[in-house]
Amino acid sequence: MSLIQFDFESQYLNSNTTIGIIIPEKPHYIAADKFYNRKKKFKVLWLLHGTYGDWSDWVRKTMVELYATENDFMCVMPSALNSDYTSWPSFSLGYDMESHLVKELMPLIYSWFPASSKKEDNYIVGLSMGGRGALSYILKYPKLFNAGGIFSYVPTDSSTWDWEGTNPKQRMGMAHLRFQNRVKNAGGRDEYLKKYDSYKEFFKMERAHKLPPLLFTCGDRDPLYYKEFCDFRKACELNNVDVEFMEEEGYAHEWRFWDDSIKEAFRFFAEIKNKEER
């Protein structure tokens, strides 16, 4: 397995940025000239990290290199600060993570590396904040991805939120500050609901059969999303939505669980590919 740290200046982030790239290595039984001259295009897994993290989280805290090798995948891991993988025009010189990934990073990877640009060869996975980002890209750009994995995050019904901040638990700490900033960045409550109501958008797109296959995972001790995970799963069952869920006992919002989740995602993607080839 080849692990590349790639640094470049981003037009959309208005700064230098660093991404990680995993590329399957040459097997010992194949001659170097034959392997490197075959011009093979690999399947691509876009891996999105969570809050406080960067691209290196995936390789430092999971076995994703091994899983990618076993499944013959190339992995691309961007760094996104705490941006929610969206656009923040009021931050410094502007920080547009969505355009960076779709309009800059994808063309770069497809042109400069042995990566397939075909939809059937592209997959996206994210954990926590990265799960939110992965789902937002799937909802907005369903034709770019063959399937997706959303770990420790689900779309939630915004009608149940405490918009006025009367719940003390929702007024405290980083979560409330982040929510305030999200709404302000969107241009207010109404604009936020137009742009980011992923719950309604998910079911609308599912009814229109526009969504690729999706895997949602959560630990039963996750203090942030387990209740929402159960509510969303129940809503999917009531609406006969065909998505896959994985729940594991004894896990919270943690890397041990996300390592299990990424392994399960590769199994899920292989199963989809097998169905397509039958």
N, C-alpha and C positions, 0 to 999 in steps of 0.2 A: 504494500500500500504506500502510495506517495502522498505526503501531506505538504501542501503548499500554503505559505502565508503570503498573501498578495496585497501590496499597498499601492494605492493610486489616488489621485485627486478627483473628487467627484463633482460634477457639474451641479447636481441637485442637492447635495449636502453642503456645498460651499466650504469644503474642507477636505483634508486627506482622510481616507478611511482604510480600514483593514478588513479583508475577508479571508476565510479559510477554505481550502479546496482539498477534497480527498479524491484521488484518482487510483483505481485499481492498478497494481503493479504487474509487470511482466512475470508470468509463471516461469519456473525454472526449466520446464521442458520445451519452451518455445525459444527459438533463436532470436536474439535482439533485433537483427535487421528485419526479420519477418514480422515481429510483433509491432515495432514502431512504424513500419511502412504500410501496415494494413489499413490505416485510416479508419479504424472503427470509431463509431460514435456511441458513447455510453448513455445509458439512462441517467437522468439527473434527479437528485433529491435536494430540494431547497429546504434548508434547516434554519428555523428562526428561534433565537434564544429568548429568555424571559427577562423580567425586570432586574436591574443591577448588573446584567451580564454582558457578554460580548461573544463573538464567534467561537472563542476557545473553550467555552463551557462544554460544548458537545464532545470535544475530544479529550478534555481533562476529566470529565465526570461520567461518561458513558463508554460503552464498548462499540460505538457507532462505526469505527474504522473496521473492526472485525465483521460486523453485520453487513456493511457496505461491500466488503471484499467477497463475502459469501454469496451476495446477491448480485454482484457485478454492477454496482451502482457507483456513479460519481456523485459526491456531495458538495454542495455550495453553501457556505455558512457566512452570511453577512453580519456586520455589527451595526446595531441600531440605537445605541444609547437606551433611554427610557421613552422612546418616541411613540410607542404603540403601533409602529410601522405605518404611520400616516404622515400627513404634511403639517408642519408647524411654521407657517410663514412669518410669524412674529418672533421666532427664536433667532437672535443674533442676525446673521445675514440671510436667514431662511434655511429650513431643514426639511426637505421633502423626501421622506424615506420611500413613499409609494412610487414616485417617479424614478427614484434611484434604482429600485429593484426591477421595475417593469421596463423602463425606457433606457436604462443605462447598463445595469448589471447583467440582465438577461442577454442583450445583444453582445456584450463583451464576452461572456462565457461561451456563447454559441460560436463566436467568430475566432476566439483565441485559444480555445481548449477543445479537446475531443468530446464535445457534448452534443447530444441530439436535441434539435429544436422542435421535434415533433411532439404534439400534445400527448400522444400515447406513451411517450418516454419521459414525461415530466411529472413530478410529484412534489407535494409541499407538506411540511410538517412543522408544527410549532408547539411550544410549551408555555402555559400561562399567558403572559403578554404576547409571546410568539404565537400561541394558539389563537388569540384574538386577531393577530395580524394575518395568520394563515387563512383563517375563516373569512376575513374581510377581502383578501385577494381572490379566494375561491368564489365568493359572492359577486365580486365586481368583474373578475376575469375568468369565468368558468371554462372558457375555451383554451386556456393556457395549461391546465393541469388535468391529468388523467385520474387522479385520486388525491385525497388529503388525509392527514392525521392531526387531530386537535387534542392536545393533552392538557388536562387540568384547566379547561375553560369550556364554556358552552354559551350560546346566545341566551340572553335573559329577556324576560318580558318587561320592557321599560315602563309599562303602566303600573307596575308594582313598586317602582323606585320611590325613594323619599326625596323628591325634587326640592321640597322646601327646607330640608335639613332639620326636621323636627325630631328625628331619631338620634339620640346622643351617640350611639355606636357609629352612626354614619357621618357624624360631624367631627370625628376624632381621627388624627393621624394622617399618614401619607395617602391612604386610599381616598379620603375626602378631598384633600388638596389636589390630588390627581384628577378626580372627577370634575372639580371646579375648573381646572385648567382645560380639560377636554371640552367642556361645554363652552367656555370662553373662546377657545381656539376655533370651535365650529361656528361661532357667531350667535350663540344663545341656544336656549332649549329647543325652539322650533326647528332651527337649522340642524341642531344635533340629531334630532329625531329623523329628519329627512335623510341625513347622511349616514347615520350609524345605528339605525334600528335594525340590527342584524336578526333579531328574533322574527319579526314580520317578514323581512326580506328572505330569510331562510325558507319559511313555509310557502311563500309566494313562488319562489324559484323551484322548490321541490314539486309543487303542484303542476308547474309548467314543464317538469322533467328536464330542467336545465342544469342540475347539480351533478358533479361527478361523485363516485362512491366515496363515503366519508367514514372515518373511524374516530369515535370520541372515547377518551379514557379518563378515569379519575380514581383516586384512592378513597376508601370509605372513611378516612380520618382527615381528609382535606378540609381545613377550616374555612377556606375561601370559596370553594366551588361545589362541595359535595351535595348540598341541598339543591342548588341550581341544577346540578348534573341529574339528580333524581327527578326533578320537576320537568326538565327538558326531555329526558328519556320517556317519561309518562306521556308528555305531549306528543312525542313522535309515535308512540304506540297507539294513542287515541286517533291520530291522523293517518295511521298506516304508512308512516314514513320508513323507507327501507335504508336505514343507516345502521352501522355496527357500533356496539358499545362494549367497552372492557372496564370492569370494576375490579379492584383488588383489595382484599381485606388487609388492614394493618398499616396502610400507607397513607401518608399525609401529602403535603405539597413539597415533594422532595425528589432528589436525583435518583435514588434507588428505584423509585416508581417510574421515572421517566426513562431509565435504562430498559426496564421491562416493556415500556410503551413503545420505544423505538424498535425494539426487537419484534414486537407484535405488529408494528406498522409494516415492516418488511414482509412478514408473513401475509398480511392483508393485501399488500401490493402484488405479491407473487400469485395469490389466489385470483385476483382480478385479471392478471395477465394470462393465467391459464384458461380462464373462462373466455377471454377474447380470442384465444388461439384455437379453441375447439371448433 
